[in-house]
Amino acid sequence: MGVYETLFRFASATHAYMGDAGTHPWAQGFPLTTPVPGGPPLPDSIAIGAADRMYPKADGQVPLREAIARYYRDHYGARVTAENVAVFAGGRPAIFAILAFLLEDWTVAVEETEYTPYFDLLKVLRRPHVLIQSNGTNRFRPSLDEHPPGECWFLLKSNPCNPTGVTMAGEDLRKLVAAYSAPGRGALIDEAYEFFGDPEPVSALSYVDDIDRTNLFVVGAATKGLQVPGMRVGWVVAAKAHIELFRNYSSFAMGGVSRASQLYVTGLLEPARVKQARSAIAAFYTGQRRRYGEALRGLGFELFTGDGGFYHWARLPKGLSGDAFNERLFAHKAAILPGRLCDMARRGDQGPLGGMIRFSFGPLSPESFEQDVAILARCV
Ligand SMILES: Cc1ncc(COP(=O)(O)O)c(C=O)c1O
């Protein structure tokens, strides 16, 4: 249940919903939904006509699919068209569909420390998987050498990684893409936090030569970088043959995605606007990452955070567990995500991630910093 487990515990301890006014939602993975400094405005309305009240297309409205393909061409030189894009109701439904349709004799390889829902998805879909070591021993930075050799491996990886923020970029990312583009291999590269990079956003699509000859699935979403988690729009960029499969899936299981949401997100991807959004988000959150990092380090946390995302991934001081720390934070209407919920083997507080926390600065405005640090200081 991941984050929801923490939300329910928080609600019963504080009688408030995390994210409500007066709470400190450090467990939650949403961004600010108001413009960041230097960022473009977020529209308050969209015009809807009779055609927009009709059923949506199964794989997404053409203008949105074209806007997404163009975005990857403009910023990463990707050789993709609208036919390489399928639209989903958020990033998670896209991830679910990819894993649900994976051939039975393929095994998933997933890092030991990853995005909490991956655990639930692999379990519900009864998907055999192996873990790639990602813990304090390698500072949560597994190299390609630590991946399983051979064929029929399907990599499931968030990049930047949630919870660690560790981001594979440059030559390392090029090699990863090459390794999983080989015949008999495939990968889901989940780029939900693409914009939140230091010094700049990265995408695996920079390194894909001909996506139609691969089993690579790059997942993006309007949820984080475009600051609209409530719109529920995500997408997959993949070979045309795979996109066709999603079209069938959507027609019998999802029914497409709200046209209103698609219209809204198409507007957010207007080329000049999205260019501004990318650099403003990267700059603002890099600043937030730095100052919360310094504060946490000053309080005795051991930081393992990478250069991306909007989380700090840290070991608590004094041998505290994430759950014990939350009990203290609840008194201040605050909570973090206990590290054990990012353990893909769910070994609990006694496992290697029992003393780790994920601290989210995604939803925090610049003004809350002093109060946040004061609460953290009282609780350690
Ligand atoms: C790693 C990762 N992937 C995908 C998502 C997609 O989220 P959504 O389904 O809200 O678009 C999230 C959101 O928390 C995430 O952290």
Ligand as a Chemical Component Dictionary entry (heavy atoms), coordinates in Angstrom:
data_LIG
# 
_chem_comp.id                   LIG 
_chem_comp.type                 NON-POLYMER 
_chem_comp.pdbx_formal_charge   0 
_chem_comp.three_letter_code    LIG 
# 
loop_
_chem_comp_atom.comp_id 
_chem_comp_atom.atom_id 
_chem_comp_atom.alt_atom_id 
_chem_comp_atom.type_symbol 
_chem_comp_atom.charge 
_chem_comp_atom.model_Cartn_x 
_chem_comp_atom.model_Cartn_y 
_chem_comp_atom.model_Cartn_z 
_chem_comp_atom.pdbx_ordinal 
LIG C1 C1 C 0 8.439 7.142  -9.986  1  
LIG C2 C2 C 0 7.053 7.553  -10.325 2  
LIG N1 N1 N 0 6.525 7.113  -11.459 3  
LIG C3 C3 C 0 5.295 7.449  -11.850 4  
LIG C4 C4 C 0 4.519 8.259  -11.064 5  
LIG C5 C5 C 0 3.202 8.565  -11.677 6  
LIG O1 O1 O 0 2.261 9.110  -10.986 7  
LIG P1 P1 P 0 0.788 9.371  -11.515 8  
LIG O2 O2 O 0 0.128 8.055  -11.697 9  
LIG O3 O3 O 0 0.220 10.157 -10.383 10 
LIG O4 O4 O 0 0.897 10.133 -12.802 11 
LIG C6 C6 C 0 5.009 8.744  -9.847  12 
LIG C7 C7 C 0 4.203 9.564  -8.932  13 
LIG O5 O5 O 0 4.361 9.557  -7.739  14 
LIG C8 C8 C 0 6.321 8.376  -9.473  15 
LIG O6 O6 O 0 6.848 8.789  -8.322  16 
# 
loop_
_chem_comp_bond.comp_id 
_chem_comp_bond.atom_id_1 
_chem_comp_bond.atom_id_2 
_chem_comp_bond.value_order 
_chem_comp_bond.pdbx_ordinal 
LIG C1 C2 SING 1  
LIG C2 N1 SING 2  
LIG C2 C8 DOUB 3  
LIG N1 C3 DOUB 4  
LIG C3 C4 SING 5  
LIG C4 C5 SING 6  
LIG C4 C6 DOUB 7  
LIG C5 O1 SING 8  
LIG O1 P1 SING 9  
LIG P1 O2 DOUB 10 
LIG P1 O3 SING 11 
LIG P1 O4 SING 12 
LIG C6 C7 SING 13 
LIG C6 C8 SING 14 
LIG C7 O5 DOUB 15 
LIG C8 O6 SING 16 
# 
